[in-house]
Amino acid sequence: MTRSFFFSSCLIAYALALINPQKFFLKTHSEFSPITFKQECNIKIAKEVPEVPDVQPLARVGSVEPPRNITKEMSESLEWFHGLLMSFIHERHFDELYFSASAPKMATNLGDIVALGSGIHQKNPLISHKLDFVSLVYEKMLFASRALKYYRYSHHGESFVVCDMIDLNIRLFGLYNSQGVLDTARDGYAGQILHFQKMVSRLVERFQELDSAKGRMGDFFEAQTYQAKERVLDLLSQVPKKGEIAI
């Protein structure tokens, strides 16, 4: 009887195990250990599979662009802006019409360049000098384009001479590089400076021959003449003497 009961119990247990093995063995295992079946599985997995490091930081490092050289970018941007300014200066005239059409966009460009530097130009003398010079040329071109538009439609005989002096003043900037010094890489720069010097003298003579060259127009012409003479002298002072090497 006892043997029959034991045998029957074994058959019932085996049948239950086949019907729901997870429930049966989980309960049976938990009776012998405080660690649950789920916890043991986690421990086993942790032992068999090594921990994988977080790859997200590595992915971010790989995707980030290399550090930007803002000083270099600003210097190159100012070089580009200087080249744009020089594109309005031709051998015989300043293209004020084309400049006037481009001036608003150029003002935005210059503002963007300054914003790019975020104060770098205040700490870097070379960048500061370059920024000051291109800003000066832009302002002078803006003033000249408006003055030329006004005097060309003033219908006064002396206005033509005034316009020639305004135009000459802007063209003198074509002899400077982006640092605001004489561009000694330019072919024939010394002869061009002397040519401008002679032109200033001729325009002064022409203006003085006009009886109506007085008053406000006379004052304006004098101011333009003074600026032209100062620039010519500044350029001449930078011409290397014999035996000197142009930098």
MIKOLDREN-706379 format. One record per residue (C-alpha): residue in three letters; x, y, z. Coordinates in Angstrom, 1 decimal. Example, Ala and Ser with C-alpha at 12.3 -4.5 7.8 and 13.67 -1.06 7.14 Angstrom:
% residues 2
<aa = ALA&px = 12.3&py = -4.5&pz = 7.8>
<aa = SER&px = 13.7&py = -1.1&pz = 7.1>
***
This chain:
% residues 247
<aa = MET&px = 0.0&py = 0.0&pz = 0.0>
<aa = THR&px = 2.7&py = 2.4&pz = 1.0>
<aa = ARG&px = 4.8&py = 1.6&pz = -2.1>
<aa = SER&px = 1.7&py = 2.0&pz = -4.3>
<aa = PHE&px = 1.0&py = 5.4&pz = -2.7>
<aa = PHE&px = 4.6&py = 6.6&pz = -3.1>
<aa = PHE&px = 4.5&py = 5.5&pz = -6.7>
<aa = SER&px = 1.2&py = 7.3&pz = -7.4>
<aa = SER&px = 2.6&py = 10.5&pz = -5.8>
<aa = CYS&px = 5.6&py = 10.4&pz = -8.1>
<aa = LEU&px = 3.4&py = 10.0&pz = -11.1>
<aa = ILE&px = 1.2&py = 13.0&pz = -10.0>
<aa = ALA&px = 4.3&py = 15.2&pz = -9.4>
<aa = TYR&px = 5.7&py = 14.2&pz = -12.8>
<aa = ALA&px = 2.4&py = 15.0&pz = -14.5>
<aa = LEU&px = 2.2&py = 18.5&pz = -12.8>
<aa = ALA&px = 5.8&py = 19.2&pz = -13.9>
<aa = LEU&px = 4.9&py = 18.4&pz = -17.5>
<aa = ILE&px = 1.8&py = 20.6&pz = -17.4>
<aa = ASN&px = 3.4&py = 23.7&pz = -15.7>
<aa = PRO&px = 7.1&py = 23.2&pz = -15.3>
<aa = GLN&px = 7.9&py = 26.8&pz = -14.5>
<aa = LYS&px = 5.4&py = 27.1&pz = -11.6>
<aa = PHE&px = 6.3&py = 23.7&pz = -10.2>
<aa = PHE&px = 10.1&py = 24.0&pz = -10.2>
<aa = LEU&px = 10.0&py = 27.7&pz = -9.1>
<aa = LYS&px = 8.0&py = 26.8&pz = -6.1>
<aa = THR&px = 10.2&py = 23.8&pz = -5.4>
<aa = HIS&px = 13.4&py = 25.8&pz = -5.7>
<aa = SER&px = 12.2&py = 28.6&pz = -3.6>
<aa = GLU&px = 11.6&py = 26.3&pz = -0.7>
<aa = PHE&px = 15.3&py = 25.5&pz = -0.5>
<aa = SER&px = 16.8&py = 28.9&pz = -1.2>
<aa = PRO&px = 16.1&py = 32.6&pz = -0.3>
<aa = ILE&px = 17.1&py = 33.5&pz = -3.9>
<aa = THR&px = 14.2&py = 33.4&pz = -6.4>
<aa = PHE&px = 14.4&py = 31.7&pz = -9.7>
<aa = LYS&px = 14.3&py = 35.0&pz = -11.5>
<aa = GLN&px = 17.2&py = 36.4&pz = -9.4>
<aa = GLU&px = 19.3&py = 33.3&pz = -10.1>
<aa = CYS&px = 18.7&py = 33.7&pz = -13.8>
<aa = ASN&px = 19.9&py = 37.3&pz = -13.6>
<aa = ILE&px = 23.0&py = 36.2&pz = -11.7>
<aa = LYS&px = 23.7&py = 33.5&pz = -14.2>
<aa = ILE&px = 23.3&py = 35.9&pz = -17.2>
<aa = ALA&px = 25.5&py = 38.4&pz = -15.5>
<aa = LYS&px = 28.3&py = 35.8&pz = -15.0>
<aa = GLU&px = 28.1&py = 34.5&pz = -18.5>
<aa = VAL&px = 27.8&py = 37.8&pz = -20.4>
<aa = PRO&px = 30.4&py = 40.6&pz = -19.7>
<aa = GLU&px = 29.0&py = 44.0&pz = -19.0>
<aa = VAL&px = 28.9&py = 46.2&pz = -22.1>
<aa = PRO&px = 30.1&py = 49.8&pz = -21.6>
<aa = ASP&px = 27.9&py = 52.7&pz = -22.5>
<aa = VAL&px = 28.8&py = 53.5&pz = -26.1>
<aa = GLN&px = 26.8&py = 56.7&pz = -26.3>
<aa = PRO&px = 29.6&py = 58.9&pz = -25.1>
<aa = LEU&px = 31.9&py = 57.3&pz = -27.6>
<aa = ALA&px = 29.4&py = 57.9&pz = -30.3>
<aa = ARG&px = 29.2&py = 61.5&pz = -29.3>
<aa = VAL&px = 32.9&py = 62.0&pz = -29.4>
<aa = GLY&px = 33.1&py = 60.4&pz = -32.8>
<aa = SER&px = 30.4&py = 62.6&pz = -34.2>
<aa = VAL&px = 31.5&py = 66.0&pz = -32.8>
<aa = GLU&px = 33.4&py = 68.2&pz = -35.2>
<aa = PRO&px = 37.0&py = 69.1&pz = -34.4>
<aa = PRO&px = 37.4&py = 72.3&pz = -32.3>
<aa = ARG&px = 37.0&py = 75.4&pz = -34.5>
<aa = ASN&px = 39.8&py = 77.9&pz = -34.8>
<aa = ILE&px = 37.7&py = 81.1&pz = -34.5>
<aa = THR&px = 40.7&py = 83.4&pz = -34.8>
<aa = LYS&px = 41.6&py = 81.8&pz = -38.1>
<aa = GLU&px = 38.0&py = 81.8&pz = -39.4>
<aa = MET&px = 37.6&py = 85.5&pz = -38.5>
<aa = SER&px = 40.9&py = 86.4&pz = -40.2>
<aa = GLU&px = 39.9&py = 84.5&pz = -43.4>
<aa = SER&px = 36.5&py = 86.1&pz = -43.3>
<aa = LEU&px = 38.0&py = 89.6&pz = -43.1>
<aa = GLU&px = 40.3&py = 88.7&pz = -46.0>
<aa = TRP&px = 37.2&py = 87.7&pz = -48.0>
<aa = PHE&px = 35.4&py = 91.0&pz = -47.0>
<aa = HIS&px = 38.5&py = 93.0&pz = -48.1>
<aa = GLY&px = 38.6&py = 91.2&pz = -51.4>
<aa = LEU&px = 34.9&py = 92.1&pz = -51.9>
<aa = LEU&px = 35.6&py = 95.7&pz = -51.2>
<aa = MET&px = 38.4&py = 95.8&pz = -53.7>
<aa = SER&px = 36.1&py = 94.3&pz = -56.4>
<aa = PHE&px = 34.4&py = 97.7&pz = -56.6>
<aa = ILE&px = 37.7&py = 99.5&pz = -57.3>
<aa = HIS&px = 38.7&py = 99.5&pz = -60.9>
<aa = GLU&px = 41.7&py = 101.0&pz = -62.6>
<aa = ARG&px = 39.9&py = 104.2&pz = -63.7>
<aa = HIS&px = 36.9&py = 104.4&pz = -61.4>
<aa = PHE&px = 35.0&py = 103.4&pz = -58.3>
<aa = ASP&px = 31.9&py = 101.4&pz = -59.1>
<aa = GLU&px = 29.6&py = 103.2&pz = -56.7>
<aa = LEU&px = 26.4&py = 102.0&pz = -58.3>
<aa = TYR&px = 27.3&py = 98.3&pz = -57.8>
<aa = PHE&px = 28.5&py = 99.1&pz = -54.3>
<aa = SER&px = 25.3&py = 100.9&pz = -53.4>
<aa = ALA&px = 23.3&py = 97.9&pz = -54.4>
<aa = SER&px = 25.5&py = 95.6&pz = -52.4>
<aa = ALA&px = 26.1&py = 97.8&pz = -49.3>
<aa = PRO&px = 23.1&py = 96.6&pz = -47.2>
<aa = LYS&px = 24.1&py = 92.9&pz = -47.5>
<aa = MET&px = 27.7&py = 93.8&pz = -46.9>
<aa = ALA&px = 26.8&py = 95.5&pz = -43.7>
<aa = THR&px = 25.1&py = 92.3&pz = -42.5>
<aa = ASN&px = 28.2&py = 90.3&pz = -43.6>
<aa = LEU&px = 30.5&py = 92.5&pz = -41.6>
<aa = GLY&px = 28.2&py = 92.3&pz = -38.5>
<aa = ASP&px = 28.3&py = 88.5&pz = -38.8>
<aa = ILE&px = 32.1&py = 88.5&pz = -38.9>
<aa = VAL&px = 32.3&py = 90.6&pz = -35.8>
<aa = ALA&px = 29.8&py = 88.3&pz = -34.0>
<aa = LEU&px = 31.8&py = 85.3&pz = -35.1>
<aa = GLY&px = 34.9&py = 86.7&pz = -33.3>
<aa = SER&px = 33.0&py = 87.2&pz = -30.0>
<aa = GLY&px = 35.5&py = 89.8&pz = -28.8>
<aa = ILE&px = 38.6&py = 88.1&pz = -30.3>
<aa = HIS&px = 39.5&py = 91.3&pz = -32.2>
<aa = GLN&px = 39.8&py = 93.1&pz = -28.9>
<aa = LYS&px = 42.6&py = 90.7&pz = -27.8>
<aa = ASN&px = 44.3&py = 90.1&pz = -31.1>
<aa = PRO&px = 46.1&py = 93.2&pz = -32.5>
<aa = LEU&px = 46.3&py = 91.8&pz = -36.1>
<aa = ILE&px = 42.7&py = 90.9&pz = -36.2>
<aa = SER&px = 41.7&py = 94.3&pz = -34.7>
<aa = HIS&px = 43.8&py = 96.2&pz = -37.2>
<aa = LYS&px = 42.3&py = 94.3&pz = -40.1>
<aa = LEU&px = 38.8&py = 94.8&pz = -38.8>
<aa = ASP&px = 39.3&py = 98.5&pz = -38.3>
<aa = PHE&px = 40.7&py = 98.9&pz = -41.8>
<aa = VAL&px = 38.0&py = 97.0&pz = -43.7>
<aa = SER&px = 35.4&py = 98.9&pz = -41.6>
<aa = LEU&px = 37.0&py = 102.2&pz = -42.5>
<aa = VAL&px = 37.0&py = 101.4&pz = -46.3>
<aa = TYR&px = 33.4&py = 100.3&pz = -46.1>
<aa = GLU&px = 32.3&py = 103.5&pz = -44.4>
<aa = LYS&px = 34.3&py = 105.6&pz = -46.9>
<aa = MET&px = 32.8&py = 103.8&pz = -49.8>
<aa = LEU&px = 29.3&py = 104.2&pz = -48.4>
<aa = PHE&px = 29.9&py = 107.9&pz = -47.9>
<aa = ALA&px = 31.5&py = 108.3&pz = -51.4>
<aa = SER&px = 28.6&py = 106.5&pz = -53.1>
<aa = ARG&px = 26.1&py = 108.9&pz = -51.6>
<aa = ALA&px = 28.2&py = 112.0&pz = -52.3>
<aa = LEU&px = 28.8&py = 111.0&pz = -55.9>
<aa = LYS&px = 25.1&py = 110.5&pz = -56.4>
<aa = TYR&px = 24.4&py = 113.9&pz = -55.0>
<aa = TYR&px = 27.1&py = 115.9&pz = -56.8>
<aa = ARG&px = 26.5&py = 114.2&pz = -60.2>
<aa = TYR&px = 23.0&py = 115.6&pz = -60.3>
<aa = SER&px = 23.8&py = 119.0&pz = -58.8>
<aa = HIS&px = 24.3&py = 120.6&pz = -62.3>
<aa = HIS&px = 27.2&py = 122.7&pz = -61.2>
<aa = GLY&px = 30.4&py = 123.0&pz = -63.2>
<aa = GLU&px = 32.7&py = 122.3&pz = -60.2>
<aa = SER&px = 30.7&py = 119.3&pz = -59.2>
<aa = PHE&px = 32.5&py = 117.2&pz = -61.8>
<aa = VAL&px = 35.9&py = 118.1&pz = -60.3>
<aa = VAL&px = 34.5&py = 117.3&pz = -56.8>
<aa = CYS&px = 33.3&py = 113.9&pz = -58.0>
<aa = ASP&px = 36.8&py = 113.1&pz = -59.5>
<aa = MET&px = 38.4&py = 113.8&pz = -56.2>
<aa = ILE&px = 35.9&py = 111.6&pz = -54.3>
<aa = ASP&px = 36.5&py = 108.9&pz = -56.8>
<aa = LEU&px = 40.3&py = 109.2&pz = -56.5>
<aa = ASN&px = 40.1&py = 109.0&pz = -52.7>
<aa = ILE&px = 38.4&py = 105.6&pz = -52.9>
<aa = ARG&px = 40.7&py = 104.3&pz = -55.5>
<aa = LEU&px = 43.7&py = 105.0&pz = -53.3>
<aa = PHE&px = 42.4&py = 102.3&pz = -51.0>
<aa = GLY&px = 43.2&py = 99.8&pz = -53.8>
<aa = LEU&px = 46.9&py = 100.2&pz = -53.0>
<aa = TYR&px = 46.4&py = 98.9&pz = -49.4>
<aa = ASN&px = 46.3&py = 95.2&pz = -48.4>
<aa = SER&px = 43.8&py = 93.9&pz = -45.8>
<aa = GLN&px = 46.1&py = 95.0&pz = -42.9>
<aa = GLY&px = 45.9&py = 98.6&pz = -44.0>
<aa = VAL&px = 49.5&py = 98.9&pz = -45.3>
<aa = LEU&px = 50.9&py = 99.3&pz = -48.7>
<aa = ASP&px = 50.4&py = 96.2&pz = -50.9>
<aa = THR&px = 54.0&py = 95.7&pz = -52.1>
<aa = ALA&px = 52.9&py = 92.5&pz = -53.9>
<aa = ARG&px = 51.0&py = 94.7&pz = -56.4>
<aa = ASP&px = 52.8&py = 95.2&pz = -59.7>
<aa = GLY&px = 54.0&py = 98.8&pz = -60.3>
<aa = TYR&px = 52.7&py = 100.1&pz = -56.9>
<aa = ALA&px = 55.3&py = 102.9&pz = -56.7>
<aa = GLY&px = 54.4&py = 104.3&pz = -60.1>
<aa = GLN&px = 50.7&py = 104.2&pz = -59.3>
<aa = ILE&px = 51.3&py = 106.2&pz = -56.1>
<aa = LEU&px = 53.1&py = 108.9&pz = -58.0>
<aa = HIS&px = 50.3&py = 108.9&pz = -60.6>
<aa = PHE&px = 47.7&py = 109.5&pz = -57.9>
<aa = GLN&px = 49.9&py = 112.3&pz = -56.5>
<aa = LYS&px = 50.0&py = 114.1&pz = -59.8>
<aa = MET&px = 46.2&py = 113.6&pz = -60.2>
<aa = VAL&px = 45.5&py = 115.3&pz = -56.9>
<aa = SER&px = 47.6&py = 118.3&pz = -57.9>
<aa = ARG&px = 45.8&py = 118.6&pz = -61.3>
<aa = LEU&px = 42.3&py = 118.4&pz = -59.7>
<aa = VAL&px = 43.3&py = 121.1&pz = -57.2>
<aa = GLU&px = 44.4&py = 123.3&pz = -60.1>
<aa = ARG&px = 41.2&py = 122.7&pz = -62.0>
<aa = PHE&px = 39.0&py = 123.5&pz = -59.1>
<aa = GLN&px = 40.9&py = 126.7&pz = -58.3>
<aa = GLU&px = 40.3&py = 127.9&pz = -61.9>
<aa = LEU&px = 36.5&py = 127.8&pz = -61.3>
<aa = ASP&px = 35.1&py = 131.1&pz = -60.1>
<aa = SER&px = 32.1&py = 129.4&pz = -58.4>
<aa = ALA&px = 34.4&py = 127.1&pz = -56.4>
<aa = LYS&px = 33.6&py = 128.7&pz = -53.0>
<aa = GLY&px = 31.3&py = 128.2&pz = -50.1>
<aa = ARG&px = 30.2&py = 124.8&pz = -48.9>
<aa = MET&px = 31.3&py = 123.0&pz = -52.0>
<aa = GLY&px = 34.8&py = 124.5&pz = -51.7>
<aa = ASP&px = 35.0&py = 123.4&pz = -48.1>
<aa = PHE&px = 34.0&py = 119.9&pz = -49.1>
<aa = PHE&px = 36.5&py = 119.8&pz = -51.9>
<aa = GLU&px = 39.2&py = 120.9&pz = -49.5>
<aa = ALA&px = 38.4&py = 118.1&pz = -47.1>
<aa = GLN&px = 38.5&py = 115.5&pz = -49.8>
<aa = THR&px = 41.8&py = 117.0&pz = -51.1>
<aa = TYR&px = 43.3&py = 116.8&pz = -47.6>
<aa = GLN&px = 42.3&py = 113.1&pz = -47.2>
<aa = ALA&px = 43.8&py = 112.3&pz = -50.6>
<aa = LYS&px = 47.1&py = 114.0&pz = -49.9>
<aa = GLU&px = 47.4&py = 112.3&pz = -46.5>
<aa = ARG&px = 46.8&py = 108.9&pz = -48.1>
<aa = VAL&px = 49.3&py = 109.5&pz = -50.8>
<aa = LEU&px = 52.0&py = 110.6&pz = -48.3>
<aa = ASP&px = 51.2&py = 107.5&pz = -46.1>
<aa = LEU&px = 51.7&py = 105.2&pz = -49.1>
<aa = LEU&px = 54.9&py = 107.0&pz = -50.2>
<aa = SER&px = 56.3&py = 106.6&pz = -46.7>
<aa = GLN&px = 55.9&py = 102.8&pz = -47.0>
<aa = VAL&px = 57.7&py = 102.4&pz = -50.4>
<aa = PRO&px = 60.9&py = 100.5&pz = -49.7>
<aa = LYS&px = 64.0&py = 102.4&pz = -50.3>
<aa = LYS&px = 66.8&py = 101.0&pz = -52.5>
<aa = GLY&px = 68.4&py = 98.1&pz = -50.7>
<aa = GLU&px = 65.4&py = 97.5&pz = -48.5>
<aa = ILE&px = 63.2&py = 94.4&pz = -48.8>
<aa = ALA&px = 59.5&py = 94.9&pz = -49.1>
<aa = ILE&px = 57.6&py = 93.0&pz = -46.3>
***
